[in-house]
Amino acid sequence: MTSAFPSAPRAAPQDGESPPALCLANARLVLKDCVLTGHITIENGMIAEIVEADRVPSGAVDCGGDLVLPGLVELHTDNLERHIEPRPGVDWPHLPAILAHDAELASAGITTVFDAMRVGSIHDGKGRHRPYARALADELMGLRAANHLRISHFLHLRAEICSETLLEEMAAFGPQDRVGIVSLMDHTPGQRQFRDLTALKTYVAKKRGMTDAEFVAHVAGLKALRQRIGTRHETGAVAEARRYGAVLASHDDTTADQVAISHAHGVGFAEFPTSREAAEACRAQGIAVMMGAPNLIRGGSHSGNVAARDLAEAGLLDIVSSDYVPSALLLSAFRLATLWNDLPRAVACVTGAPARAAGLSDRGRLAPGLRGDLLSVGLLGETPLLRGVWSRGARVA
């Protein structure tokens, strides 16, 4: 019997590689509909068996009664952008930024990530909002191909409708690029996330240091740009998502009318609807609702929009995203478990539900034949304490 976890995290094995067999025993296994005590075995990177038993097989890792969950699936995170631009105007070297991002997510229990990258830039004369996604995607996928990354990476293109270069930037991507998600982003001031221009002014002034006059010009310029090219860009972005074979997501839907448009586009899930009206409309249209873990943990939206907890209490929350705090994803599952008194349902919001929304049928649950992406989790009161992270059976954190 092995009494301690392996001590050397490494890159996850590539498809075709066969990592050593792994057995986690004396664990509370969080399955789709229940929690049972037993052991789980990973062979050739896949879940081989799940056995309900009290014993610890020879050579198994004794989890000491800790929980074992599927690896977390993250659909929308700004974390990579934060690493390549840690402060406004600071361009950090991309190679160490990508590696640090990958390691940080692994350390938070995230084993599958859709890395968000903005497509659609504005020529403001100050060097801001420059195109970067194509080059960054090449670097990221190059590291993946060389087996330097710990977890599974896909691309999430944030299609900024209110921009000048959206369609030419999207044309540079294709079906070969692992673009799993395209989200329709419309940050035109005065609607969606920033209906309140006061909140927008506070956000922009803090992030970009605009004067009052610059802010007024900024708002006017974006509104004019949206009026001129918005419809064409929205239609074009939907077409590009179909060309990639990517799942389409809406962003910051606020009204039932906006949800109806999203539904007509073929949106599969809604990122951060800003009102209960929008969330209810999504449910009526069969669109999954995703909210941010920071909203849930803080008890409200930093932009003054609907609280994730309110939607959870109303049964209108399907998926949780870490958004801008990777460690919030695991914590959010345990907050929901307390709220709902249902750990499997809560864990599904950060594992099975996002995997299903992204069209991934090979992960997100503990079941034979699925990827061996696992977490071992203890509890410090009601706070999860991550003990170990495995991607396709290889320990990565």
C-alpha positions as CSV (number, residue, x, y, z in Angstrom):
1,M,0.0,0.0,0.0
2,T,1.3,3.5,-0.9
3,S,0.7,6.0,1.9
4,A,1.7,9.2,0.1
5,F,0.8,10.7,-3.3
6,P,3.5,10.8,-6.0
7,S,5.6,13.9,-5.5
8,A,6.6,15.0,-9.0
9,P,3.9,16.7,-11.1
10,R,4.6,16.5,-14.9
11,A,3.0,17.2,-18.2
12,A,-0.1,15.2,-19.0
13,P,0.6,12.3,-21.4
14,Q,-0.3,13.0,-25.1
15,D,-2.8,10.8,-26.9
16,G,-1.2,7.5,-27.7
17,E,1.1,7.5,-24.6
18,S,0.4,5.1,-21.7
19,P,1.0,6.5,-18.2
20,P,1.4,4.0,-15.4
21,A,-1.8,2.6,-13.9
22,L,-3.2,4.5,-11.0
23,C,-5.6,3.4,-8.2
24,L,-7.1,5.8,-5.7
25,A,-8.6,3.9,-2.8
26,N,-10.4,4.5,0.5
27,A,-12.0,7.5,-1.2
28,R,-15.5,9.0,-1.4
29,L,-16.1,9.0,-5.1
30,V,-18.4,11.7,-6.3
31,L,-20.4,10.1,-9.1
32,K,-23.2,11.5,-11.2
33,D,-26.0,10.9,-8.8
34,C,-24.3,9.7,-5.5
35,V,-21.2,9.6,-3.4
36,L,-19.8,6.1,-2.6
37,T,-16.8,4.8,-0.8
38,G,-14.5,2.7,-2.9
39,H,-11.6,2.8,-5.3
40,I,-11.1,4.0,-8.9
41,T,-8.5,2.7,-11.3
42,I,-6.9,4.5,-14.3
43,E,-5.2,2.5,-17.0
44,N,-3.8,3.9,-20.3
45,G,-5.1,7.3,-19.2
46,M,-8.7,6.2,-19.0
47,I,-11.0,5.1,-16.1
48,A,-10.9,1.3,-16.1
49,E,-13.1,0.5,-13.1
50,I,-14.9,1.9,-10.1
51,V,-15.4,-0.5,-7.2
52,E,-17.5,0.1,-4.0
53,A,-15.3,-1.4,-1.3
54,D,-13.7,-0.5,2.0
55,R,-10.4,-2.2,1.3
56,V,-7.2,-0.6,-0.1
57,P,-5.8,-2.8,-2.9
58,S,-2.0,-3.5,-3.0
59,G,-0.2,-0.6,-4.6
60,A,-3.1,1.8,-4.4
61,V,-3.0,5.4,-3.1
62,D,-4.8,5.5,0.2
63,C,-6.9,8.7,0.1
64,G,-7.8,8.5,3.8
65,G,-11.5,9.1,3.1
66,D,-11.0,12.2,1.0
67,L,-13.3,13.0,-1.8
68,V,-12.4,12.1,-5.4
69,L,-14.0,14.3,-8.1
70,P,-13.7,14.5,-11.9
71,G,-11.2,17.1,-13.1
72,L,-12.7,20.6,-13.4
73,V,-13.7,21.9,-16.9
74,E,-13.3,25.6,-17.4
75,L,-15.1,27.2,-20.3
76,H,-14.3,30.9,-19.8
77,T,-11.2,32.3,-18.1
78,D,-9.3,35.6,-18.5
79,N,-6.3,34.0,-16.8
80,L,-4.1,33.6,-19.9
81,E,-4.7,37.3,-20.9
82,R,-3.8,38.3,-17.3
83,H,-0.5,36.5,-17.6
84,I,0.5,38.0,-20.9
85,E,-0.5,41.5,-19.8
86,P,-0.1,41.5,-16.0
87,R,-0.7,45.3,-16.0
88,P,-2.1,47.6,-18.6
89,G,0.5,48.1,-21.3
90,V,2.9,45.5,-19.9
91,D,3.6,42.8,-22.6
92,W,5.0,39.8,-20.7
93,P,7.0,37.1,-22.5
94,H,4.5,34.6,-23.8
95,L,6.3,31.3,-23.2
96,P,6.7,31.7,-19.5
97,A,3.2,33.3,-19.3
98,I,1.6,30.3,-20.9
99,L,3.5,27.8,-18.7
100,A,2.6,29.8,-15.6
101,H,-1.0,29.9,-16.6
102,D,-1.1,26.2,-17.3
103,A,0.5,25.4,-14.0
104,E,-1.8,27.7,-12.1
105,L,-4.9,26.1,-13.5
106,A,-3.6,22.6,-12.7
107,S,-2.9,23.7,-9.1
108,A,-6.6,24.9,-8.9
109,G,-7.9,21.5,-10.0
110,I,-8.7,22.5,-13.6
111,T,-7.8,19.7,-16.0
112,T,-9.6,21.0,-19.1
113,V,-9.6,24.7,-20.1
114,F,-10.9,26.7,-23.1
115,D,-8.4,29.6,-23.1
116,A,-10.2,32.9,-23.9
117,M,-8.5,35.1,-26.4
118,R,-10.0,38.3,-27.8
119,V,-10.5,38.6,-31.5
120,G,-11.5,42.0,-32.8
121,S,-9.3,45.1,-32.2
122,I,-9.6,48.9,-32.3
123,H,-7.0,51.2,-33.8
124,D,-6.9,53.9,-31.1
125,G,-3.5,55.3,-31.9
126,K,-2.1,54.3,-28.5
127,G,-1.1,50.8,-29.2
128,R,-4.0,49.3,-27.2
129,H,-6.2,46.5,-28.3
130,R,-3.7,45.1,-30.8
131,P,-4.4,41.8,-32.5
132,Y,-2.7,39.0,-30.6
133,A,-4.8,35.9,-30.7
134,R,-3.4,34.1,-33.8
135,A,0.2,34.4,-32.6
136,L,-0.6,33.4,-29.1
137,A,-2.7,30.4,-30.2
138,D,0.3,29.2,-32.3
139,E,2.6,29.4,-29.3
140,L,0.0,27.7,-27.0
141,M,-0.6,24.8,-29.5
142,G,3.1,24.5,-30.2
143,L,3.7,23.9,-26.5
144,R,0.8,21.4,-26.4
145,A,2.2,19.5,-29.4
146,A,5.6,19.3,-27.7
147,N,3.9,17.9,-24.5
148,H,5.0,20.8,-22.3
149,L,1.5,21.5,-20.8
150,R,0.1,19.8,-17.8
151,I,-3.6,20.0,-18.7
152,S,-5.9,19.8,-21.8
153,H,-6.2,23.1,-23.7
154,F,-8.7,24.3,-26.3
155,L,-9.3,27.8,-27.7
156,H,-12.2,30.1,-26.8
157,L,-12.4,33.0,-29.2
158,R,-14.1,36.1,-27.7
159,A,-15.6,37.7,-30.8
160,E,-15.7,41.5,-30.0
161,I,-18.6,42.7,-32.2
162,C,-17.8,46.3,-31.5
163,S,-14.3,46.4,-33.1
164,E,-12.7,47.1,-36.4
165,T,-10.8,44.0,-37.2
166,L,-13.0,41.1,-36.0
167,L,-13.7,39.3,-39.3
168,E,-10.1,39.5,-40.6
169,E,-8.8,38.1,-37.3
170,M,-11.3,35.3,-37.3
171,A,-10.5,34.4,-40.9
172,A,-7.0,33.5,-39.7
173,F,-8.4,30.5,-37.7
174,G,-9.8,27.2,-39.0
175,P,-11.1,23.8,-38.1
176,Q,-7.6,22.6,-37.3
177,D,-7.1,25.1,-34.5
178,R,-9.0,23.4,-31.6
179,V,-11.4,26.4,-31.4
180,G,-14.0,24.8,-29.2
181,I,-16.0,28.0,-28.3
182,V,-16.8,31.3,-29.9
183,S,-18.6,33.8,-27.7
184,L,-20.4,36.8,-29.1
185,M,-19.1,39.8,-27.1
186,D,-20.9,43.1,-27.5
187,H,-19.4,45.6,-25.0
188,T,-21.0,48.7,-26.6
189,P,-21.6,51.1,-23.7
190,G,-25.1,51.5,-22.3
191,Q,-26.3,47.9,-22.6
192,R,-25.6,44.4,-21.4
193,Q,-22.9,44.3,-18.7
194,F,-22.4,48.0,-18.7
195,R,-25.9,49.4,-18.9
196,D,-24.8,51.7,-16.1
197,L,-22.2,54.1,-17.6
198,T,-21.1,55.1,-14.2
199,A,-19.9,51.5,-13.5
200,L,-18.2,51.5,-16.9
201,K,-16.5,54.8,-16.3
202,T,-15.1,53.5,-13.0
203,Y,-13.9,50.3,-14.6
204,V,-12.3,52.0,-17.6
205,A,-10.7,54.8,-15.6
206,K,-9.2,52.3,-13.2
207,K,-7.9,50.0,-16.0
208,R,-6.9,52.5,-18.6
209,G,-6.5,55.8,-16.8
210,M,-8.9,57.8,-19.0
211,T,-9.8,61.4,-18.3
212,D,-13.5,62.5,-18.3
213,A,-13.1,63.9,-21.8
214,E,-11.4,60.7,-23.1
215,F,-14.2,58.6,-21.6
216,V,-16.9,60.6,-23.3
217,A,-15.1,60.2,-26.6
218,H,-14.5,56.5,-25.9
219,V,-18.2,55.9,-25.4
220,A,-19.3,57.9,-28.5
221,G,-16.7,56.2,-30.6
222,L,-17.8,52.7,-29.6
223,K,-21.5,53.5,-30.2
224,A,-20.8,54.8,-33.6
225,L,-18.7,51.8,-34.5
226,R,-21.4,49.4,-33.3
227,Q,-23.9,51.3,-35.5
228,R,-21.7,51.0,-38.5
229,I,-20.4,47.4,-38.4
230,G,-22.2,45.6,-35.6
231,T,-24.8,43.6,-37.5
232,R,-22.3,42.5,-40.2
233,H,-19.8,41.4,-37.5
234,E,-22.3,39.5,-35.5
235,T,-23.5,37.6,-38.6
236,G,-19.9,37.0,-39.7
237,A,-18.8,35.7,-36.3
238,V,-21.7,33.2,-36.2
239,A,-20.7,31.9,-39.6
240,E,-17.0,31.6,-38.6
241,A,-18.0,29.6,-35.5
242,R,-19.8,27.2,-37.8
243,R,-16.8,27.0,-40.0
244,Y,-14.6,26.0,-37.1
245,G,-17.1,23.5,-35.8
246,A,-17.2,25.4,-32.5
247,V,-19.9,25.8,-29.9
248,L,-21.5,29.2,-29.9
249,A,-22.0,31.2,-26.7
250,S,-23.8,34.4,-26.0
251,H,-22.4,36.9,-23.5
252,D,-24.1,39.2,-21.0
253,D,-27.6,38.7,-22.4
254,T,-29.9,41.1,-20.4
255,T,-33.4,40.9,-22.0
256,A,-35.6,38.1,-23.4
257,D,-35.3,39.7,-26.8
258,Q,-31.5,39.4,-26.7
259,V,-31.9,35.7,-25.7
260,A,-34.3,35.2,-28.6
261,I,-31.6,36.5,-31.0
262,S,-29.0,34.2,-29.3
263,H,-31.3,31.2,-29.8
264,A,-31.8,32.1,-33.4
265,H,-28.0,32.1,-33.8
266,G,-27.8,28.6,-32.4
267,V,-26.2,29.6,-29.1
268,G,-25.5,26.6,-26.8
269,F,-24.9,28.3,-23.5
270,A,-25.1,31.8,-22.1
271,E,-22.2,33.4,-20.4
272,F,-23.1,35.5,-17.4
273,P,-26.7,36.7,-18.2
274,T,-27.1,40.0,-16.4
275,S,-30.7,39.6,-15.3
276,R,-33.1,37.0,-14.0
277,E,-35.3,37.8,-17.0
278,A,-32.5,36.7,-19.3
279,A,-31.8,33.5,-17.3
280,E,-35.4,32.5,-17.4
281,A,-35.6,33.1,-21.1
282,C,-32.5,30.9,-21.6
283,R,-34.1,28.1,-19.6
284,A,-37.2,28.4,-21.8
285,Q,-35.1,28.2,-25.0
286,G,-33.0,25.3,-23.8
287,I,-29.8,27.4,-23.4
288,A,-27.6,26.5,-20.5
289,V,-26.9,29.3,-18.0
290,M,-23.3,29.9,-16.9
291,M,-22.4,32.3,-14.1
292,G,-19.1,33.4,-12.6
293,A,-17.6,31.8,-9.5
294,P,-16.4,35.2,-8.1
295,N,-20.0,36.4,-8.3
296,L,-21.2,33.4,-6.4
297,I,-18.5,33.6,-3.7
298,R,-18.6,37.3,-3.2
299,G,-22.4,37.3,-3.1
300,G,-23.0,39.5,-6.1
301,S,-21.8,40.9,-9.4
302,H,-19.1,43.6,-9.3
303,S,-21.0,45.3,-12.1
304,G,-24.3,45.4,-10.2
305,N,-26.0,42.7,-12.3
306,V,-27.9,39.7,-11.1
307,A,-26.4,37.6,-8.3
308,A,-25.3,34.0,-9.2
309,R,-26.7,32.8,-5.8
310,D,-30.1,34.2,-6.7
311,L,-30.1,32.2,-9.9
312,A,-28.9,29.1,-8.1
313,E,-31.7,29.4,-5.5
314,A,-34.2,29.7,-8.4
315,G,-32.9,26.6,-10.2
316,L,-31.5,28.7,-13.0
317,L,-27.8,27.9,-12.8
318,D,-26.3,25.1,-14.9
319,I,-22.5,25.9,-15.2
320,V,-20.0,27.8,-13.2
321,S,-16.8,29.5,-14.6
322,S,-13.8,30.7,-12.6
323,D,-13.9,33.8,-14.9
324,Y,-10.9,35.8,-13.4
325,V,-10.1,33.7,-10.3
326,P,-9.0,30.1,-11.1
327,S,-9.1,28.9,-7.5
328,A,-12.7,30.0,-7.3
329,L,-14.0,27.2,-9.4
330,L,-13.5,24.4,-6.9
331,L,-14.6,26.6,-4.0
332,S,-17.8,27.5,-5.9
333,A,-18.8,23.8,-6.2
334,F,-18.7,23.4,-2.4
335,R,-20.6,26.6,-1.9
336,L,-23.3,25.3,-4.2
337,A,-23.2,21.9,-2.4
338,T,-24.0,23.7,0.9
339,L,-26.8,25.8,-0.8
340,W,-28.4,22.8,-2.5
341,N,-27.5,20.1,0.0
342,D,-26.4,18.1,-3.0
343,L,-22.7,17.5,-3.7
344,P,-23.1,15.6,-7.0
345,R,-25.3,18.3,-8.5
346,A,-22.9,21.0,-7.4
347,V,-19.8,19.2,-8.7
348,A,-21.6,18.7,-12.1
349,C,-21.8,22.5,-12.5
350,V,-18.0,22.6,-12.8
351,T,-17.4,19.2,-14.5
352,G,-20.1,17.3,-16.4
353,A,-22.3,20.3,-17.4
354,P,-19.5,22.4,-18.9
355,A,-18.1,19.4,-20.7
356,R,-21.5,18.6,-22.2
357,A,-22.0,22.3,-23.2
358,A,-18.6,22.3,-25.0
359,G,-19.4,19.0,-26.8
360,L,-16.9,16.9,-24.9
361,S,-18.3,13.5,-24.2
362,D,-15.1,11.9,-22.9
363,R,-14.7,13.7,-19.6
364,G,-16.5,15.5,-16.8
365,R,-17.7,12.4,-14.9
366,L,-16.3,9.5,-13.0
367,A,-17.3,6.5,-15.2
368,P,-15.4,3.7,-16.9
369,G,-14.2,4.6,-20.4
370,L,-13.9,8.3,-19.7
371,R,-10.6,10.3,-19.3
372,G,-8.7,9.7,-16.1
373,D,-8.9,13.4,-15.0
374,L,-9.2,13.3,-11.2
375,L,-9.0,15.4,-8.1
376,S,-8.5,14.3,-4.5
377,V,-10.0,16.8,-2.1
378,G,-10.1,17.1,1.6
379,L,-12.1,19.6,3.6
380,L,-11.0,22.4,6.0
381,G,-14.3,23.2,7.5
382,E,-16.4,23.8,4.4
383,T,-13.4,24.9,2.3
384,P,-12.0,22.4,-0.1
385,L,-8.4,21.4,0.4
386,L,-6.9,20.1,-2.9
387,R,-4.6,17.1,-2.3
388,G,-3.8,16.0,-5.8
389,V,-4.6,16.5,-9.4
390,W,-4.3,13.9,-12.2
391,S,-4.7,14.4,-16.0
392,R,-5.2,11.2,-17.9
393,G,-3.8,9.4,-14.9
394,A,-0.6,11.4,-14.6
395,R,-0.2,13.6,-11.6
396,V,0.1,17.3,-12.6
397,A,-0.3,19.0,-9.2
